[in-house]
Amino acid sequence: MNSGIRTYHEVDELHPDLPDQIAAQDERVSARLASVARVVAVMSGKGGVGKSLVSALLATAMARRGRRVGLIDADLNGPSVPRLLGIEPGALVEGRDGLEPPTSPAGVRVMSMGLLLEPERALAWREPADAGFVWRGAQERGALREFLADVAWGELDVLLVDLPPGTQRLAELHALVPQLTGVLTVTIPSAASRDSVTRSLDMARTRGLLLLGVIENMSGVLCDACGTLVPLHAGDAGEDLAEGFDVPLLARLPFDPELGAAADGGRLEPWVAGTGPAAEALGRLAEQL
C-alpha cells in the first residue's frame, strides 16, 4: 500500500535524529492548521455511547449549512467514520500538497485509518519484539500527528477530531494542537457513562481546555402511539455532567431506528435532512455551534 503518508511503523529502530524528525513534523502540523479556523475534539471517555456517529452526524449537519468541515477519525484500531459517511477504503489520493482527503456526499473531508487498512484486516505495527507496548504508543501518536500534518485539509471552518475512548488521545491531541478550540463531550443517560465522562471532563479541565458542552445521545425513544419521548435509561447523565462542570447541555438526541440503517449504508445526509425528532435536535445543535 503506497499512500504517501509518512509512517512511524516503517521505523525499525531508534535513530539519533528521530527527535528532529518529530519536531519537524510538529512544525508541519502548525503550518497545515494555519488554514483551519477551529479544531474541536469530540470525546466521551467511554465506548458504546455513539460518539463517532454523533461526530459524523454533526459534521454532516454543519457541512449542509455551508460550513467547510473536516473530520479526523482518531480511533486507529476501530475506525468507523468512512463507513458512516459512505466513503470506500482506498479513496485517498496523493496530491501536490499532500494526501487529498476524500469527501462525503455532504462535502465533509475525512481522514481515517479505515482508508489505509485493507478490509477486514486488523491494524498491526512493525515494532521491536522487546519494546512493543512502548513503541506502539509512539507509533499511534505519530499516526495522529501525520493525520494532521500530511493531509491537505485546505481552508476549513472547523476540523472535528473524533477521539477513541479514554483520555490519553486527548492529551496527545492537545500537545500537537496547543491552540485546540475546545472539547465536545458525548454521553448516554446512564450512571456508568456519567462516571467515565466525568473523569474525561476533569482531565480536559485540568489541561485548561475549553469545555464547549455535553451532548446526551440515545436519551429516549419516540412513542408512536403517544407522541412523547420515553427514556431508555435511568438517570440523567447529561444534565448531571452539565451542572457539575458548569457547561451547557447542548442537545438530547433521541434514539431513531431509521438512523441505524442510514449509518450502516453510509447514507447520513438524507437522514440529517429529515424531519424526525432526532434529526431536528441535531439541526438545532449544528446551528447553536
ZAMIVEX-274548 format. One record per residue (C-alpha): residue number from 1; residue in one letter; x negated, y, z negated. Coordinates in pm, 1 decimal. Each point is the difference from the previous one (the first is absolute). Layout:
N
site n NUM, res A, X X, Y Y, Z Z
...
This chain:
289
site n 1, res M, X 0.0, Y 0.0, Z 0.0
site n 2, res N, X -156.1, Y 326.0, Z 113.1
site n 3, res S, X 197.0, Y 280.8, Z -155.6
site n 4, res G, X -278.9, Y 256.6, Z -10.0
site n 5, res I, X 55.4, Y 54.4, Z -371.0
site n 6, res R, X -308.3, Y 5.2, Z -222.9
site n 7, res T, X 28.2, Y -286.7, Z -242.7
site n 8, res Y, X -185.8, Y -77.8, Z -321.5
site n 9, res H, X 87.6, Y -366.4, Z 43.2
site n 10, res E, X -267.0, Y -4.2, Z 272.2
site n 11, res V, X -267.7, Y 81.0, Z -258.7
site n 12, res D, X -164.7, Y -315.5, Z -135.0
site n 13, res E, X -228.1, Y 157.0, Z -259.5
site n 14, res L, X -62.1, Y 330.5, Z -169.7
site n 15, res H, X -218.0, Y 238.4, Z 197.8
site n 16, res P, X -190.4, Y 295.4, Z -149.4
site n 17, res D, X 190.2, Y 245.2, Z 217.4
site n 18, res L, X 349.1, Y -126.0, Z -94.7
site n 19, res P, X 67.4, Y 297.5, Z -237.1
site n 20, res D, X -90.7, Y 234.1, Z 284.5
site n 21, res Q, X 236.6, Y -188.4, Z 231.9
site n 22, res I, X 282.9, Y 34.6, Z -251.8
site n 23, res A, X -73.3, Y 370.5, Z -55.1
site n 24, res A, X 8.3, Y 57.6, Z 374.2
site n 25, res Q, X 332.2, Y -174.9, Z 26.8
site n 26, res D, X 141.9, Y 205.0, Z -287.5
site n 27, res E, X -92.1, Y 306.9, Z 202.8
site n 28, res R, X 188.6, Y -148.7, Z 294.3
site n 29, res V, X 303.8, Y -44.2, Z -225.2
site n 30, res S, X -7.7, Y 370.3, Z -85.4
site n 31, res A, X -45.8, Y 98.2, Z 363.1
site n 32, res R, X 278.3, Y -231.0, Z 117.9
site n 33, res L, X 248.0, Y 123.7, Z -259.5
site n 34, res A, X -67.1, Y 364.6, Z 79.1
site n 35, res S, X 289.2, Y -21.7, Z 248.0
site n 36, res V, X 233.5, Y -166.9, Z -251.5
site n 37, res A, X 205.0, Y 243.8, Z -207.3
site n 38, res R, X 91.4, Y -239.3, Z -283.8
site n 39, res V, X -108.3, Y -345.0, Z -116.9
site n 40, res V, X 256.9, Y -165.9, Z -226.7
site n 41, res A, X -43.4, Y -332.8, Z -179.3
site n 42, res V, X 300.3, Y -229.5, Z -43.8
site n 43, res M, X -48.7, Y -234.3, Z -295.1
site n 44, res S, X 193.4, Y -217.8, Z -239.8
site n 45, res G, X -242.6, Y -197.2, Z -214.8
site n 46, res K, X 218.7, Y -306.9, Z 49.2
site n 47, res G, X 71.7, Y -228.2, Z 292.4
site n 48, res G, X 349.1, Y -79.7, Z 121.1
site n 49, res V, X 153.5, Y 346.2, Z -30.2
site n 50, res G, X 17.7, Y 67.0, Z 374.8
site n 51, res K, X -272.1, Y 264.6, Z 1.8
site n 52, res S, X -124.7, Y -75.6, Z 351.3
site n 53, res L, X 354.9, Y 4.4, Z 133.5
site n 54, res V, X 68.4, Y 332.0, Z -172.7
site n 55, res S, X -326.1, Y 138.4, Z 145.2
site n 56, res A, X 96.1, Y -110.6, Z 350.6
site n 57, res L, X 353.4, Y 133.6, Z -35.1
site n 58, res L, X -117.8, Y 333.8, Z -136.3
site n 59, res A, X -259.7, Y 37.5, Z 276.0
site n 60, res T, X 267.0, Y -76.7, Z 260.0
site n 61, res A, X 249.3, Y 242.7, Z -150.8
site n 62, res M, X -256.8, Y 279.8, Z -12.8
site n 63, res A, X -112.3, Y -66.3, Z 358.2
site n 64, res R, X 362.2, Y 16.7, Z 117.6
site n 65, res R, X 16.3, Y 345.6, Z -154.5
site n 66, res G, X -285.6, Y 122.8, Z 214.8
site n 67, res R, X -287.0, Y -56.3, Z -240.2
site n 68, res R, X -329.9, Y -139.8, Z 126.1
site n 69, res V, X -46.0, Y -303.5, Z -223.5
site n 70, res G, X -268.7, Y -263.9, Z -46.5
site n 71, res L, X 21.3, Y -309.8, Z -218.6
site n 72, res I, X -290.5, Y -206.8, Z -134.6
site n 73, res D, X 84.3, Y -350.4, Z -119.4
site n 74, res A, X -262.3, Y -37.6, Z -274.4
site n 75, res D, X 114.2, Y -348.8, Z -101.7
site n 76, res L, X -283.4, Y -183.4, Z 173.2
site n 77, res N, X 100.2, Y -350.2, Z -103.4
site n 78, res G, X 373.4, Y 24.9, Z 57.5
site n 79, res P, X 52.5, Y 260.2, Z 273.4
site n 80, res S, X 364.3, Y 43.4, Z 99.7
site n 81, res V, X 36.2, Y 349.7, Z 145.9
site n 82, res P, X -59.7, Y -93.5, Z 367.8
site n 83, res R, X 285.0, Y -254.2, Z -6.1
site n 84, res L, X 229.2, Y 242.7, Z -179.7
site n 85, res L, X -63.5, Y 266.0, Z 264.3
site n 86, res G, X 13.5, Y -234.8, Z 298.6
site n 87, res I, X -371.0, Y 21.1, Z 87.6
site n 88, res E, X -166.9, Y -312.3, Z 136.7
site n 89, res P, X -343.8, Y -126.8, Z -116.3
site n 90, res G, X -283.7, Y 97.2, Z 231.0
site n 91, res A, X 158.2, Y 334.9, Z 85.0
site n 92, res L, X -313.0, Y 198.5, Z -91.8
site n 93, res V, X -182.8, Y 172.9, Z 283.7
site n 94, res E, X -343.6, Y 159.2, Z -28.1
site n 95, res G, X -7.6, Y 354.1, Z 133.5
site n 96, res R, X -264.0, Y 269.0, Z 34.3
site n 97, res D, X 66.8, Y 132.3, Z -350.5
site n 98, res G, X 43.0, Y -332.6, Z -179.8
site n 99, res L, X 269.9, Y -262.1, Z -26.1
site n 100, res E, X 332.7, Y 119.3, Z 133.3
site n 101, res P, X 270.7, Y -91.3, Z -253.4
site n 102, res P, X 305.9, Y -161.6, Z 157.7
site n 103, res T, X 327.8, Y 180.2, Z -52.2
site n 104, res S, X 340.7, Y -123.6, Z -104.8
site n 105, res P, X 312.2, Y 78.8, Z 207.3
site n 106, res A, X 54.5, Y 303.3, Z -224.5
site n 107, res G, X -358.3, Y 117.1, Z 61.4
site n 108, res V, X -164.1, Y -104.4, Z -328.0
site n 109, res R, X -373.2, Y -62.7, Z 47.9
site n 110, res V, X -108.6, Y -317.4, Z -178.6
site n 111, res M, X -318.0, Y -168.0, Z -119.7
site n 112, res S, X 11.7, Y -340.0, Z -168.7
site n 113, res M, X -211.8, Y -309.0, Z -45.8
site n 114, res G, X 293.9, Y -176.7, Z 162.9
site n 115, res L, X -108.6, Y 156.4, Z 329.2
site n 116, res L, X -345.4, Y -158.5, Z -30.4
site n 117, res L, X 81.4, Y -346.5, Z -128.9
site n 118, res E, X 103.7, Y -285.1, Z 222.7
site n 119, res P, X 359.0, Y -109.8, Z -65.0
site n 120, res E, X 35.6, Y -237.2, Z -296.3
site n 121, res R, X -369.5, Y 34.8, Z -91.3
site n 122, res A, X -100.4, Y 107.6, Z -349.6
site n 123, res L, X -248.8, Y 280.5, Z -54.5
site n 124, res A, X -347.5, Y -146.6, Z -61.5
site n 125, res W, X -314.6, Y 202.5, Z -71.9
site n 126, res R, X -353.5, Y -97.1, Z 84.7
site n 127, res E, X -169.2, Y 12.3, Z -338.2
site n 128, res P, X -300.5, Y -132.1, Z -193.9
site n 129, res A, X 80.2, Y -326.6, Z -175.0
site n 130, res D, X -131.0, Y 119.4, Z -338.0
site n 131, res A, X 171.5, Y 341.8, Z -13.1
site n 132, res G, X 329.4, Y -48.4, Z 179.9
site n 133, res F, X 228.5, Y 175.9, Z -246.8
site n 134, res V, X -209.8, Y 314.8, Z -32.6
site n 135, res W, X -77.1, Y 8.3, Z 370.4
site n 136, res R, X 365.0, Y -45.2, Z 95.0
site n 137, res G, X 99.6, Y 307.0, Z -199.7
site n 138, res A, X -257.0, Y 209.3, Z 186.7
site n 139, res Q, X 126.2, Y -134.7, Z 331.2
site n 140, res E, X 359.8, Y 87.1, Z -82.5
site n 141, res R, X -98.2, Y 354.4, Z -95.8
site n 142, res G, X -195.1, Y 18.4, Z 323.7
site n 143, res A, X 303.3, Y -107.7, Z 201.6
site n 144, res L, X 213.9, Y 275.1, Z -154.1
site n 145, res R, X -276.7, Y 249.7, Z 70.3
site n 146, res E, X -7.7, Y -112.5, Z 363.2
site n 147, res F, X 376.9, Y 26.4, Z 36.9
site n 148, res L, X -38.6, Y 365.6, Z -93.9
site n 149, res A, X -323.4, Y 79.8, Z 182.6
site n 150, res D, X 3.5, Y -202.7, Z 322.2
site n 151, res V, X 360.3, Y 45.5, Z 114.7
site n 152, res A, X 89.9, Y 293.5, Z 224.3
site n 153, res W, X 289.6, Y 127.1, Z -208.4
site n 154, res G, X 16.7, Y 335.5, Z 175.9
site n 155, res E, X 217.7, Y 280.9, Z -131.7
site n 156, res L, X 230.3, Y -127.0, Z -273.9
site n 157, res D, X 241.9, Y 169.5, Z -236.7
site n 158, res V, X -30.3, Y -291.5, Z -241.1
site n 159, res L, X -198.3, Y -321.8, Z -27.0
site n 160, res L, X 168.8, Y -253.5, Z -229.1
site n 161, res V, X -219.1, Y -269.4, Z -156.9
site n 162, res D, X 195.0, Y -309.3, Z -104.7
site n 163, res L, X -202.9, Y -143.4, Z -289.3
site n 164, res P, X 6.8, Y -363.7, Z -118.3
site n 165, res P, X 112.3, Y -88.0, Z -355.2
site n 166, res G, X -231.0, Y 100.4, Z -281.8
site n 167, res T, X -194.2, Y 317.6, Z -67.7
site n 168, res Q, X -344.9, Y -62.7, Z 146.4
site n 169, res R, X 79.0, Y 97.3, Z 358.7
site n 170, res L, X 144.5, Y 335.2, Z -114.2
site n 171, res A, X -326.2, Y 79.1, Z -178.1
site n 172, res E, X -194.1, Y -94.4, Z 313.4
site n 173, res L, X 223.5, Y 214.3, Z 218.7
site n 174, res H, X -39.4, Y 297.5, Z -232.6
site n 175, res A, X -378.0, Y -41.4, Z 8.3
site n 176, res L, X 9.6, Y 4.3, Z 380.7
site n 177, res V, X 256.6, Y 281.6, Z 20.9
site n 178, res P, X -56.6, Y 237.4, Z -293.7
site n 179, res Q, X 255.0, Y 238.0, Z 152.3
site n 180, res L, X 274.6, Y -265.5, Z -20.9
site n 181, res T, X 327.3, Y 193.3, Z 7.0
site n 182, res G, X 185.2, Y -221.5, Z -244.7
site n 183, res V, X 158.6, Y -332.0, Z -83.5
site n 184, res L, X 347.1, Y -138.4, Z 69.5
site n 185, res T, X 102.2, Y -286.2, Z -226.1
site n 186, res V, X 240.9, Y -282.9, Z 82.5
site n 187, res T, X 177.6, Y -210.9, Z -260.0
site n 188, res I, X 304.8, Y -222.0, Z -33.7
site n 189, res P, X 243.4, Y 24.2, Z -293.5
site n 190, res S, X -158.0, Y -266.2, Z -217.2
site n 191, res A, X -199.7, Y 7.4, Z -322.3
site n 192, res A, X -289.9, Y -194.8, Z 153.1
site n 193, res S, X -30.3, Y 250.3, Z 283.6
site n 194, res R, X 28.3, Y 294.2, Z -239.9
site n 195, res D, X -285.0, Y -132.7, Z -213.4
site n 196, res S, X -231.5, Y -59.5, Z 298.1
site n 197, res V, X 78.8, Y 332.0, Z 163.6
site n 198, res T, X -52.7, Y 181.1, Z -331.3
site n 199, res R, X -359.8, Y -119.5, Z -6.1
site n 200, res S, X -55.0, Y 110.8, Z 359.0
site n 201, res L, X 149.6, Y 342.0, Z -64.0
site n 202, res D, X -212.5, Y 38.8, Z -312.1
site n 203, res M, X -314.9, Y -76.4, Z 198.7
site n 204, res A, X 98.5, Y 245.6, Z 273.6
site n 205, res R, X 67.1, Y 271.3, Z -256.9
site n 206, res T, X -330.2, Y -73.7, Z -174.7
site n 207, res R, X -178.2, Y 62.1, Z 330.0
site n 208, res G, X 174.8, Y 335.7, Z 28.9
site n 209, res L, X 211.6, Y -98.7, Z 300.2
site n 210, res L, X 326.7, Y 175.3, Z 77.4
site n 211, res L, X 294.4, Y -230.8, Z -69.7
site n 212, res L, X 251.7, Y 85.3, Z 270.7
site n 213, res G, X 280.8, Y -210.7, Z -141.9
site n 214, res V, X 161.5, Y -340.9, Z -34.2
site n 215, res I, X 203.3, Y -194.6, Z 255.1
site n 216, res E, X 222.5, Y -273.3, Z -140.4
site n 217, res N, X 46.5, Y -271.3, Z 261.3
site n 218, res M, X 270.5, Y -268.8, Z -5.3
site n 219, res S, X 191.3, Y 208.2, Z -253.3
site n 220, res G, X 332.4, Y -166.5, Z 78.6
site n 221, res V, X 219.0, Y -147.2, Z 270.9
site n 222, res L, X 305.7, Y 162.3, Z 152.3
site n 223, res C, X 321.8, Y -184.6, Z -80.3
site n 224, res D, X 201.4, Y -29.2, Z 321.6
site n 225, res A, X 325.5, Y -49.4, Z -187.8
site n 226, res C, X -29.7, Y 288.0, Z -246.4
site n 227, res G, X -241.0, Y 233.2, Z 177.7
site n 228, res T, X -218.3, Y 49.8, Z -308.0
site n 229, res L, X -366.5, Y -73.6, Z -62.2
site n 230, res V, X -41.5, Y -307.4, Z -219.3
site n 231, res P, X -335.5, Y -26.8, Z -188.3
site n 232, res L, X -215.7, Y -300.5, Z 90.4
site n 233, res H, X -219.9, Y 11.7, Z -311.4
site n 234, res A, X 39.3, Y 91.9, Z -361.7
site n 235, res G, X -176.1, Y 315.5, Z -109.4
site n 236, res D, X -79.3, Y 330.9, Z 162.3
site n 237, res A, X -371.8, Y -11.0, Z 74.4
site n 238, res G, X 2.5, Y 287.9, Z 245.3
site n 239, res E, X 160.1, Y 246.2, Z -239.7
site n 240, res D, X -213.3, Y -122.4, Z -291.6
site n 241, res L, X -321.4, Y 49.8, Z 198.2
site n 242, res A, X 107.7, Y 340.9, Z 128.3
site n 243, res E, X 81.9, Y 121.3, Z -349.4
site n 244, res G, X -308.5, Y -154.5, Z -156.6
site n 245, res F, X -238.8, Y 167.1, Z 243.6
site n 246, res D, X 205.3, Y 316.7, Z 56.1
site n 247, res V, X 30.9, Y -56.8, Z 374.8
site n 248, res P, X 306.8, Y -3.7, Z 226.6
site n 249, res L, X 194.5, Y -314.3, Z 76.8
site n 250, res L, X -11.0, Y 62.2, Z 372.8
site n 251, res A, X 240.9, Y -269.1, Z 117.6
site n 252, res R, X 192.2, Y -312.5, Z -86.0
site n 253, res L, X 2.8, Y -225.7, Z 304.0
site n 254, res P, X 278.8, Y -258.7, Z -12.9
site n 255, res F, X -44.5, Y -350.8, Z 137.0
site n 256, res D, X 122.8, Y -37.2, Z 358.4
site n 257, res P, X 24.4, Y -354.5, Z 143.9
site n 258, res E, X -33.4, Y 138.8, Z 352.7
site n 259, res L, X -337.2, Y 149.6, Z -85.7
site n 260, res G, X -158.9, Y -343.7, Z -43.6
site n 261, res A, X 82.4, Y -99.2, Z 356.4
site n 262, res A, X -114.0, Y 337.8, Z 131.4
site n 263, res A, X -332.4, Y -30.1, Z -186.7
site n 264, res D, X -68.8, Y -354.6, Z 119.0
site n 265, res G, X 70.5, Y 104.8, Z 356.7
site n 266, res G, X -205.7, Y 319.6, Z -13.5
site n 267, res R, X 311.6, Y 208.6, Z 63.8
site n 268, res L, X -16.2, Y 251.1, Z -281.6
site n 269, res E, X 67.3, Y 306.5, Z 212.2
site n 270, res P, X 359.5, Y -95.2, Z 92.9
site n 271, res W, X 67.5, Y -81.5, Z -365.7
site n 272, res V, X -143.9, Y 332.8, Z -116.0
site n 273, res A, X 224.9, Y 174.3, Z 252.2
site n 274, res G, X 305.5, Y -174.2, Z -145.9
site n 275, res T, X 263.7, Y 130.6, Z -238.3
site n 276, res G, X -7.3, Y -258.4, Z -279.7
site n 277, res P, X -53.4, Y 113.4, Z -361.1
site n 278, res A, X -361.7, Y -122.3, Z -7.6
site n 279, res A, X -86.3, Y 171.2, Z 329.4
site n 280, res E, X 165.2, Y 321.0, Z -117.8
site n 281, res A, X -193.2, Y -9.8, Z -327.5
site n 282, res L, X -322.3, Y -50.8, Z 193.5
site n 283, res G, X 84.6, Y 294.0, Z 225.3
site n 284, res R, X 50.3, Y 224.7, Z -300.6
site n 285, res L, X -334.4, Y -115.9, Z -137.7
site n 286, res A, X -178.6, Y 81.9, Z 327.4
site n 287, res E, X 157.8, Y 343.9, Z 6.4
site n 288, res Q, X -96.2, Y 64.6, Z -361.8
site n 289, res L, X -363.0, Y -98.0, Z 54.5
